[in-house]
Amino acid sequence: MTELAVNLPGLQLKNPIMPASGCFGFGREYSDFYDLHQLGAVMMKAATGTLRFGNKTPRVAETSGGMLNAIGLQNPGVDKIIETEVPFLAKHQVPIIANVAGSTIEEYEKVAEAFNHTKSVHALELNISCPNVKEGGIQFGTDPEMAANVTRIVKEASNLPVYVKLSPNVSDIVSMAKAVEEAGADGLSMINTLSGMQIHLPSKRPLLANKTGGLSGPAIKPVAIRMIYEVKQHVSIPIIGMGGITTIDDVIEFLLAGASAVAVGTANFQNPFICPELIEQLPSALKKYGFTSVEEAIGKGHQA
C-alpha cells in the first residue's frame, strides 16, 4: 500500500495536497462539491488586521498560460475570520493553515497573535510576497533583512509553526530562504505569483485597474520548480511547493524538486474537483515512478 502521509512542523497531513491561499476562499463554496476532510490541509485566504475591500475592478484577467490577479488581499479581517471561518473549517477536521498578511510589522504581529486564541489553526503562512498591495507584502519579501525581521517578530508573537511564503520576484531566492530560516521559520511555501501586466488593446491601457497583477497558473511552473530545486540544496526546513500545478505529474515533479507537500491554486477555478482528483491519482502515480511513499519521492530529483 502506498503511504501518502507527511508530517511537517505542526501539520500531520494524511496526504500532501492542499488548496493554495487566495484560490479557495475559506472553503465554503468548495464544500458544496466535496468533503473537505479529503484534503491534506487548507490554506485559508489571507487575514489582515482589519477588513479590506481589496483593489478596484477589473482585478482578474485570463492569460494564455494562466491568469493575472490584483485582488489586493480582500478579507473580512482577522477577528471575523476567527469568529466565523475557522469554526466552519474546523468542522471538516482538516488541518488549517492561516495566511497572515499586513501593511506594517505591527499589523503582521497583531494578526499572528490573534490566531493564538484559537485551537483550530495548526500553522501560519506568513505572506510577505503579495505583489498586489501598495504597502507591505512584497516590500518585506524582496529584502532578506526585512524578511528576516518580520519572520523573527511573528515567531515571537505566535505559538504556531510559521511557514514563510516567498516571492519569485527576486534575483536571489536562496538568500531570501536562508534569511528567513535563520530568523526562525519552521518551513517555506513557494512560490507566490510573478508580477505581470496585460494591455487592453481597444483602450490601449493596462487591463487591470491596479495596472499590474500577479501571474499564476501553468506559465509559472518551471520558475517554481527551479526555485524549489535551488532552495532545497541550501535549507533544512520543509517546503510546501506551489505554482501552476494542474496534473498529477506536476505534483510528482514538485516532490522530486524538493517540496514535502504541494498547494494547488489557479486550477481550482477551472476544475473545483482538482484537489480530490489529484489525491485519488497520487498512489498510482507514485507507483508508476517507483515510489512506495510520498516521503520516498521528496527531493529525489537531486540524485546524481
Salt bridges, closest charged atoms under 4 A:
GLU85 OE1 - ARG28 NE 2.88
GLU107 OE1 - ARG52 NH2 3.76
ASP186 OD2 - LYS155 NZ 2.79
GLU230 OE1 - ARG226 NH1 3.17
ASP250 OD1 - LYS221 NZ 2.86
GLU253 OE1 - LYS221 NZ 2.72
